């Protein structure tokens, strides 16, 4: 009797092949689909801008102390004069050079319509207080208040022309403002007298007088 043997079935490419999953692995397909008529939500990466904050009224708090107008003006005056620096030129000069540039600046003031400054500069010679410190003598407090805010321009003018940046100028109130000085020219003396007696201008024009310089 022949032993019955089963021949192995031949596999074809179209036959079903079962795949065994790895441990903890599921072979089920994710069949979850979006519901009908449900809109797709897209993730946005644009940061939503907040509306600007509007103040209904001033807070009154600026984080600084109150500064008066007078204080601001004083600070501006202090900044007009260039600070003294040791690394800038400091050349020597003569008194005649100082007088020359003193007059030159005076006539610049006259051309610019600053008659008060001009009169103060040409009425008296500069006072040589120290080697590099001069005094400008004036008649009254009104001239001091007028000249002081623009005194820095005069100081810078002398420093640059004399090439000495240690120069300083101090305003001096005169003890005798009516005293005549030899530094004035004939025309300057006439103007000084005419300020006290305006009738002199009438006499000058009436008799067609010339004022010697």
C-alpha positions as CSV (number, residue, x, y, z in Angstrom):
1,X,0.0,0.0,0.0
2,X,1.3,3.2,-1.0
3,X,1.6,5.9,1.6
4,X,-0.5,8.9,0.6
5,X,1.5,12.1,0.4
6,X,0.2,15.6,-0.1
7,X,2.2,17.7,-2.5
8,X,2.7,21.3,-1.5
9,X,0.5,23.8,-3.2
10,X,2.4,26.1,-5.6
11,X,2.2,29.8,-4.7
12,X,1.3,32.3,-7.4
13,X,2.1,36.1,-7.5
14,X,-1.7,36.8,-7.3
15,X,-2.2,34.8,-4.2
16,X,-3.1,36.6,-0.9
17,X,-0.2,37.1,1.5
18,X,-0.8,37.6,5.2
19,X,1.6,40.0,6.9
20,X,2.2,39.4,10.6
21,X,2.5,42.6,12.7
22,X,5.4,43.5,14.9
23,X,4.7,43.5,18.6
24,X,2.5,46.5,19.7
25,X,1.9,47.4,16.1
26,X,-1.6,47.7,14.6
27,X,-2.3,47.0,11.0
28,X,-5.7,48.7,11.1
29,X,-6.0,51.6,8.8
30,X,-7.2,54.9,10.1
31,X,-10.6,55.1,8.5
32,X,-11.6,58.3,10.3
33,X,-12.8,60.8,7.8
34,X,-14.2,64.3,8.3
35,X,-17.9,64.6,8.8
36,X,-20.0,65.8,5.9
37,X,-20.3,69.6,5.6
38,X,-17.7,70.1,8.3
39,X,-15.2,72.9,7.3
40,X,-11.5,72.1,7.5
41,X,-9.7,74.2,10.1
42,X,-6.3,75.5,9.0
43,X,-3.7,76.3,11.6
44,X,-2.7,79.9,11.5
45,X,0.8,81.1,12.4
46,X,0.0,84.8,12.1
47,X,0.0,86.6,15.5
48,X,-3.3,88.4,16.1
49,X,-2.7,92.1,16.6
50,X,-4.2,93.8,19.6
51,X,-6.0,97.1,19.1
52,X,-3.9,100.2,20.1
53,X,-4.4,101.4,23.6
54,X,-6.1,104.8,23.7
55,X,-5.8,107.0,26.7
56,X,-9.0,108.9,27.5
57,X,-7.1,111.6,29.4
58,X,-3.4,112.6,30.2
59,X,-1.9,110.6,33.0
60,X,0.1,113.6,34.2
61,X,3.1,111.4,35.0
62,X,6.1,111.8,32.7
63,X,8.6,110.3,35.0
64,X,10.6,113.5,35.5
65,X,10.6,116.5,37.8
66,X,9.1,119.8,36.8
67,X,11.5,122.1,34.8
68,X,10.7,125.7,34.6
69,X,11.3,127.9,31.5
70,X,13.8,130.0,33.5
71,X,15.8,126.9,34.2
72,X,15.9,125.9,30.6
73,X,17.1,129.4,29.5
74,X,19.8,129.3,32.1
75,X,21.0,125.9,30.9
76,X,21.1,127.2,27.3
77,X,23.1,130.2,28.4
78,X,25.7,128.0,30.2
79,X,26.1,125.9,27.0
80,X,26.8,128.9,24.8
81,X,30.4,129.2,26.0
82,X,32.7,126.5,24.8
83,X,34.2,124.7,27.8
84,X,37.9,125.1,28.5
85,X,39.9,122.2,27.3
86,X,43.6,121.6,28.2
87,X,44.3,119.9,24.8
88,X,43.3,123.0,22.8
89,X,45.8,125.7,21.7
90,X,47.1,128.1,24.3
91,X,49.3,130.6,22.5
92,X,50.6,133.9,23.9
93,X,49.3,137.2,22.9
94,X,49.8,141.0,23.5
95,X,47.5,143.5,24.9
96,X,47.4,145.3,21.6
97,X,46.1,142.2,19.9
98,X,43.3,141.9,22.5
99,X,42.3,145.6,21.9
100,X,42.3,145.1,18.1
101,X,40.0,142.1,18.2
102,X,37.9,143.7,21.0
103,X,37.1,146.6,18.6
104,X,36.6,144.3,15.6
105,X,34.0,142.3,17.5
106,X,32.3,145.6,18.6
107,X,31.8,146.8,15.1
108,X,30.4,143.3,14.1
109,X,27.8,143.8,16.9
110,X,26.9,147.2,15.5
111,X,26.4,145.8,12.0
112,X,24.2,143.1,13.5
113,X,22.0,145.8,15.2
114,X,23.3,145.0,18.7
115,X,23.9,148.6,19.7
116,X,23.9,148.0,23.4
117,X,26.7,145.4,23.1
118,X,28.6,147.7,20.8
119,X,28.4,150.7,23.1
120,X,29.7,148.6,26.0
121,X,32.7,147.3,24.1
122,X,33.9,150.7,22.6
123,X,33.3,152.9,25.7
124,X,36.1,151.5,27.8
125,X,39.3,149.4,27.2
126,X,39.3,145.8,28.4
127,X,40.4,145.2,32.0
128,X,43.4,142.8,32.1
129,X,42.5,141.0,35.3
130,X,44.8,138.0,34.9
131,X,47.0,136.6,32.1
132,X,44.1,135.1,30.2
133,X,41.1,136.7,32.0
134,X,39.6,140.0,30.9
135,X,36.9,142.2,32.4
136,X,34.2,144.0,30.4
137,X,33.0,147.0,32.4
138,X,29.4,148.0,31.8
139,X,27.3,150.9,33.1
140,X,24.2,149.2,34.6
141,X,22.4,146.0,35.2
142,X,20.4,146.4,32.0
143,X,23.6,146.0,30.0
144,X,24.5,143.0,32.0
145,X,21.2,141.3,31.4
146,X,21.5,142.1,27.7
147,X,25.1,141.0,27.1
148,X,25.3,138.0,29.4
149,X,23.3,135.6,27.1
150,X,25.5,136.4,24.1
151,X,28.8,136.8,26.0
152,X,29.8,133.3,24.9
153,X,30.0,134.4,21.3
154,X,32.5,137.1,22.2
155,X,34.6,134.7,24.2
156,X,34.7,132.2,21.4
157,X,35.6,135.0,19.0
158,X,38.7,136.0,21.0
159,X,39.7,132.4,21.6
160,X,39.8,131.6,18.0
161,X,41.5,134.8,16.8
162,X,44.1,134.8,19.5
163,X,44.4,131.0,19.3
164,X,44.1,130.6,23.0
165,X,41.2,128.6,24.4
166,X,41.9,129.5,28.1
167,X,40.6,133.1,27.7
168,X,37.7,134.1,29.9
169,X,35.7,137.4,30.1
170,X,33.8,138.7,33.2
171,X,31.2,141.4,33.2
172,X,32.0,144.2,35.7
173,X,29.4,146.7,36.9
174,X,31.0,150.2,36.8
175,X,31.1,152.4,39.9
176,X,31.0,155.6,37.8
177,X,29.0,154.9,34.6
178,X,28.9,158.7,33.6
179,X,32.7,159.0,33.7
180,X,34.2,159.9,30.3
181,X,37.1,157.7,29.1
182,X,39.9,158.4,26.6
183,X,39.2,155.2,24.8
184,X,36.2,156.7,23.0
185,X,36.5,158.4,19.6
186,X,35.0,161.8,19.0
187,X,31.9,160.3,17.5
188,X,31.5,157.9,20.4
189,X,31.9,160.7,22.9
190,X,29.2,162.7,21.1
191,X,26.9,159.8,21.1
192,X,27.5,159.3,24.8
193,X,26.7,162.9,25.6
194,X,23.7,162.9,23.2
195,X,22.2,160.0,25.2
196,X,22.1,162.3,28.2
197,X,21.1,165.4,26.2
198,X,19.1,164.5,23.0
199,X,19.1,168.2,22.0
200,X,22.7,167.8,20.8
201,X,21.5,165.9,17.8
202,X,19.2,168.9,17.0
203,X,22.1,171.3,17.2
204,X,24.3,169.1,15.1
205,X,21.7,168.8,12.3
206,X,20.8,172.5,12.6
207,X,24.4,173.8,12.1
208,X,25.5,170.8,9.9
209,X,28.3,169.9,12.3
210,X,30.8,167.2,11.6
211,X,32.1,164.9,14.4
212,X,35.8,164.2,14.3
213,X,36.9,160.6,14.8
